[in-house]
């Protein structure tokens, strides 16, 4: 089953509404990465509000997807995690290391915009310092 990936300006928003098989999870990951590359997205929001259960494989796919998206130059925010899912992930030792999270979609969009803005500001500062690098 294809998970819809919507474009909102330079951000992609996707919502996983059903439990995915391992194959569907990998297909989702591939689709997200392809779409990030295709539209040169600056951010991705993944909404998992509808998921009552996230197994260790899905947790790994989400974590790896976030890492891969960042390697492509975009920011990632995961939102809508149910408390029971958070508890289970920690108990399984499957914490989502380095993945920005938000309570809901509104907060996630705000967070992703802040991350994008922060990254752009940092890049601008680094470019301004480049001519002076190596000079003493």
C-alpha positions as CSV (number, residue, x, y, z in Angstrom):
1,X,0.0,0.0,0.0
2,X,1.3,3.4,-1.0
3,X,1.4,6.0,1.8
4,X,0.6,9.4,0.5
5,X,3.4,12.0,0.7
6,X,2.1,15.6,0.4
7,X,4.1,18.6,-0.5
8,X,3.6,21.9,1.4
9,X,6.1,24.5,0.0
10,X,9.5,22.9,0.6
11,X,8.2,20.4,3.2
12,X,6.9,16.9,2.7
13,X,4.2,15.7,5.1
14,X,3.2,12.0,5.4
15,X,0.9,10.2,7.7
16,X,1.1,6.5,8.4
17,X,-2.5,5.5,9.0
18,X,-2.2,1.7,9.2
19,X,0.3,-0.9,10.5
20,X,2.8,-1.6,7.8
21,X,4.3,-5.0,6.9
22,X,8.1,-5.0,6.7
23,X,8.0,-4.8,2.9
24,X,5.6,-1.8,3.1
25,X,7.8,-0.1,5.6
26,X,10.8,-0.4,3.3
27,X,8.7,0.8,0.4
28,X,7.6,3.8,2.5
29,X,11.2,4.6,3.3
30,X,12.2,4.4,-0.4
31,X,9.3,6.6,-1.4
32,X,10.1,9.3,1.2
33,X,13.8,9.4,0.1
34,X,12.9,9.5,-3.6
35,X,10.4,12.4,-3.0
36,X,13.0,14.3,-0.9
37,X,15.4,14.1,-3.7
38,X,12.8,14.8,-6.4
39,X,11.5,18.1,-5.0
40,X,14.7,19.0,-3.1
41,X,12.7,19.2,0.1
42,X,14.1,21.0,3.1
43,X,12.0,19.1,5.6
44,X,9.9,16.0,6.2
45,X,7.2,15.5,8.8
46,X,6.2,11.9,9.5
47,X,2.9,11.6,11.4
48,X,2.3,8.4,13.3
49,X,-0.7,9.4,15.3
50,X,-2.8,6.5,14.0
51,X,-0.2,3.9,15.1
52,X,-1.0,2.1,18.4
53,X,2.0,-0.2,18.0
54,X,5.4,0.3,16.6
55,X,7.5,-2.8,16.5
56,X,11.3,-2.9,16.6
57,X,11.6,-3.2,12.8
58,X,9.3,-0.2,12.2
59,X,11.2,1.8,14.8
60,X,14.5,1.0,13.0
61,X,12.9,2.0,9.7
62,X,11.8,5.3,11.1
63,X,15.1,6.0,12.7
64,X,17.0,5.0,9.5
65,X,14.7,7.1,7.3
66,X,15.3,10.1,9.5
67,X,19.1,9.6,9.2
68,X,18.9,9.1,5.5
69,X,16.7,12.2,5.0
70,X,19.2,14.3,7.0
71,X,22.0,12.9,4.8
72,X,20.1,14.2,1.8
73,X,20.1,17.7,3.4
74,X,16.6,17.9,4.8
75,X,15.3,18.1,8.4
76,X,12.9,15.5,9.9
77,X,10.3,15.7,12.6
78,X,8.3,12.7,13.8
79,X,4.9,13.5,15.4
80,X,1.9,12.0,17.0
81,X,3.6,9.2,19.0
82,X,1.1,7.6,21.3
83,X,2.3,7.3,25.0
84,X,2.1,3.5,24.8
85,X,4.4,3.5,21.7
86,X,6.9,5.7,23.5
87,X,6.9,3.4,26.5
88,X,7.3,0.3,24.4
89,X,10.2,1.8,22.4
90,X,12.1,2.7,25.5
91,X,11.5,-0.7,27.1
92,X,12.7,-2.4,23.9
93,X,15.8,-0.2,23.8
94,X,14.6,1.2,20.5
95,X,14.7,4.9,21.3
96,X,14.7,7.1,18.2
97,X,18.1,8.6,18.7
98,X,18.6,12.0,17.0
99,X,15.0,12.1,15.8
100,X,13.2,15.4,16.5
101,X,9.7,14.7,17.8
102,X,6.5,16.7,18.3
103,X,3.2,16.0,20.0
104,X,1.0,16.8,17.0
105,X,1.1,17.9,13.3
106,X,0.8,21.7,14.1
107,X,3.8,21.5,16.5
108,X,5.7,19.4,14.0
109,X,5.3,21.9,11.2
110,X,6.4,24.7,13.5
111,X,9.4,22.7,14.6
112,X,10.4,21.7,11.1
113,X,10.3,25.4,10.0
114,X,12.5,26.4,12.9
115,X,15.0,23.6,12.1
116,X,15.1,24.7,8.5
117,X,15.5,28.4,9.5
118,X,18.2,27.5,12.0
119,X,20.1,25.4,9.4
120,X,19.9,28.3,6.9
121,X,21.2,30.8,9.5
122,X,24.1,28.5,10.4
123,X,25.0,28.0,6.7
124,X,25.0,31.8,6.1
125,X,27.3,32.4,9.1
126,X,29.7,29.7,7.9
127,X,29.8,31.2,4.4
128,X,30.6,34.7,5.9
129,X,33.5,33.2,7.9
130,X,35.0,31.2,5.0
131,X,37.2,34.1,3.5
132,X,38.8,34.5,6.9
133,X,39.4,30.8,7.5
134,X,43.1,30.0,7.5
135,X,44.2,33.6,7.9
136,X,46.2,34.6,10.9
